[in-house]
Amino acid sequence: MLIVKYLFALLPLVWIFWKIDFGNLTVTIGEIAWWTLPAIVGLGLVLMFLQGMKWWLLLRAFMPAISLKEALVYHFKGNYYSIALPTSAAQDIVRTLLIARKNDYAVAWGATWVARISGLIVLVIISMYGLLTLDSVLLPKGAFQVLIVISILIMLMVLFSFSKTSTKLFRKIFRRFIPEKFLLIVENIRDGVYFYRNKKRHLVLVLLVTILIQFLMVFNAAMILNGITGKWFISECMAFIPIIEILCLSLPLTPNGIGIRDGLSALMFHQIALPVEQLGTYIILGFFTILLKLVGGIPILWEMIFRRGVKR
């Protein structure tokens, strides 16, 4: 069943490359600026580091003993294992499961939830700004309505995360259907999130890092487009890339949103009137960002070698 879901979600990718003239695609690939691939690799590694550092800042609020190195090891491992897992949030889940085995699981999951919520908030703000700066001709129908719905959902998530009063009624209902053991785990995690209300300095610092991360992610897309077309599409990327990322996160169907992200990217290319061959080139270059997650295998390999050395 899982394989069927993956294949179904990959249909947009098949549809895109079915429409491409591979002769023109070869020409387009040959015209890519020489600096594009090194820039993708460099910026991709910087983003991975900043994402791990952001998570560490949140963990450190209640785990002062945890080092940046330790948090980054878990983060890069999560990136590595998430390559084969559905949804772009798989790295969050994997790294949290890894660190929760040896630390307070409520703090680990609380930090992950706050990290994800802060990222969604910044993505929505960037997309709103981008849509407002776009030419009216480029505005997709219903874009603002979609963002408004997403904003309301995020506001509800924030409310339920940081207000015990708002979840009081739901807790009474859930107690009738959920075993007490599992409900206790959920409530502990909720407390792990709730306690961040008293860590305002950490939250402000995390928010600043989040803004940097999300702007670099948008810039990464604009940089790839510049390498392909020779033009900067900053406003267009600010408008569309955050929505694409949010939807890929919300639809846990394929590894890292492959297929889903590509189908949504096709809509973006249609709006800004770029040919399908350039879309194909954009998708191919985008795969390098995913392959960068293989770097997370380095600490895993290191531990395997170290353990063998100890046994000998």
N, C-alpha and C positions, 0 to 999 in steps of 0.2 A: 504493500500500500504506500509506503514512504517513497519507494522508487517511482511509482506512478505519479505521485504528487510532484516530485522533482522534475520528471519529464514534462509534465503539463506546464509547470512554471517556466521551463526552458523554451517553450514554444515561441515567445517573443524574439529570443536570440536567433532561432532557426529562421523565423519570418524575416528578420532584418537582413541576414546574410543571403537569404534566397533572392532578395531584391537587388543585391549588389552586383555590379559589373566588376569581376575580379581583375580585369585588365586595368580599369580606372583605379581600383583599390591599390594595386601595386604601384601605380604612378603616385597616388596620394601618400602612400607610406614612404616612398622615396623622397618626397618633398618635405618630410618632417624636419624641423630645425634640429641641428645636431645636439643641442643642449637639452632637448626635451626629456630623454630617458634618464640621463644622470640627475636632472632636476627632480624627476618623479621619485627616483630612489632616495635622494637626499632628503627631500621634504617628507616623504613617506616615513622614513626612519625618525625624523624629528617629531612627527605627529604621534608615532607609536610611543616615543619617550615621554612626550608631554601628557598623553593619556594615562600612562602608568604613573607619572608624577602626580597628576590630579587625584588619582585614586589613593595614592600614598598619603597625600595631604589630608584626605578625609579619614583614612584609617588611623593616622597619627593622632587625631583628635581624641581617640579612646584607646589607642595602642601606641603610646609614646615610645615603646621599646623597639618598634618595627623600623628597620632601616629602609632607605630608599632603594638600596641594592636588592634587598629581600622582596620588596613590593614589585620591583621591576622584573625580577625573575618569575614571579607568579604571573605578572601581566603578560610577559612575552610567551610564557608557556600557554596561557589562555589564548593568545593570538594564534599560536601554532595549531592547537587542537581544534580551534574554531573553524579552520579552513573547510572541514568536511561537515560542519553542523549548520542547520538552518538558522536564518535570521542574522542580521549584522550585529545583534546583541549577544551572540553566542560566546564571544570572548569574555564578556562580563560574567556570564554564568559560569564558564569554565574556571576562570581565575578565582572567582569567589568560592567555588566548591573546593579548589585546591587549598586556599588559605584557611578556609573554615575548618579543615580537618585538624589543624594544630592551634587554632585561635578561636576566640569567641565568635560563633557563627552569626549572632545577632548584630554585632558590630560590622562584620564582613559584609553581610547582606544590606545592612543599613547604609554603609558607605557606597555600595554599588548602586542602590536605589537613588540616593541623593545625587550621585555623579550623573546618572542617566536623566533624572528630572531636570537638573541644571542645564544639561546639554540640549534637551528638547526646548526649554524656554528660550535659550539663545538662538536656536535654529529658527524658531517661529519669528522672533524679532528681526533677524537678518532677512528672512524671506519677505516679511511685511515691508521692510525698507526697500528691498530690491524691487518688489512689485510696484511700489509707489514711484520709483524712479524710471520705470520702463515706459517706453512709448506705448500709447493706448492700443496700437495695432498689434503689438506683441503680447498683450495681456490675454492669457487663456481664459476661456469662460469658466466661471465658478471657482477660480483660484482663491479669491478672497473669502468666499463662502467656506471652502475647504479649510483654510487657515483659521477662520473663526471657530469652526467646529473643533479643530485640533486644539485651539487655545482654550476653549471651554473645558475640554477633557483634561488638559494639563492642569488648569486651575483647580479642577476637582481632585486630581491626583495630589496636588500640593496641599489642598485643604485636608484631605483624608490622611495625608502623611504627617502633618504637623498639628492636627487637632484631634484629641481623643474624644471630645464631645461629639464631633460629627460622625464618628464611627461607633458610637455607643449603641445605637439602634441596630446596626448591622451585626454587632457582636452577639446581641441577644438572639437574632435570627439564626446566625451561623452555628450557635451552640446546639441548636436542635438537629442539625444535619451533619456537622463535622465532629469526628471523635475528639475528645478533650486533649489527647496527646498532640494531635496535629494543630489544634487551635492554640495550644500553648506555644508551640514553635512559631506560629504566625504572629502571635501577640508579642513574643520576645523580639522578633524582627521589627515589628511596628515600633516597639520601644526604642530599638537601635536607631531607627530613623528619627523618632520624636525627640530624642535627646540632643539632636543637632540644633534644636532651637536655642540652646544655650552656648553654642559654639559659633557666634556671629563672626568673629575674626577669621576662623577657618572657612566659613561659608563665603565671605567676601573675597578671600584669596582664591578660593576654588572657582568662584564666578569669573574672576579676572583671567585665570588660566583657561577656563572654558571658552570665554570670548576669543582668546588667542587661538585656541584649537579650532574652533568652528570657522573663524575667518581664514585660517590657513587651509582648512579643508575646501572652502569655497575658492580660495585663491589657487589651490592645486588644480581644480577643474578648469578655471580660467586660464591657467598656465598651459595645460594640455591643449586647450583650444587654440591658444596663441601659437604653440609649437606646430599645430596642424594647419591653421589658416593664416597665421601672421597678424591676426587681429585680437584685441582684448574684448572679451564679453563679460566684463565685471558685473554690471547690473543684472544681466541675464542669469549669470551663475548665482548671484545673491538671491535672485527671485526663485529659481527652480531647484538648485542643488539641495537646499535644506528640505524642501517638500519631498524630493526623491528619497533623501536619507530617512526622513520620518516614516514614509510609507514602506520602505524596505525593512525598517525596524518593526513595523506593525504587522507585516505579512511574513510569518516564519515558515516559508515554504522551501527556499533553496539556500545552499551554502553562501553566506555573505551577500544574499540578495541577488545572486547571478540570475539573469533572465528578467527578473522584476525590475532591477535597476536599469537594465538595458532597454526594456520596453518603455520605461518612463523617460529615459534619456532620448529615445526616438521622438517622443512628444516634444521635448525641449528643442531638439534640432529642427523639428517641423516648425515650431513657433519662430525660431530665429533664422529660418530659411537657409539651412546648410544642407548640402547634398548627402545622400545616404552613404557614399564612399567615405566621407569625412566622419560620419557617425560610426562606420565600421572600424576606422582607424582609432577613433576615440575609445571604443570598446576594447580593442586589442591592447592599447596602452593602459587602459584601466585594469586589465588583468595583472599587470606588473605590480600594481598596488596590493592586490590580493596575494600574489606570490611572495611579496616582502614579508608576509607573516611566517614564512618558512624560517626566517631568522630566529623565531621563537624556539626552533628546534635545537639551537646552540646550547642553552642551559640544560636541556634534557639530555643531549649527547654528552655534555661535560659530566653530568652526574652519573651517567652510565659508565663512562671511562673511569671516573674517580672511584666508584663502587667496586669495579673490577680490580682496580689497583689495590684497594684496601683488602679485598678478599685474598689476593695473592700474598 
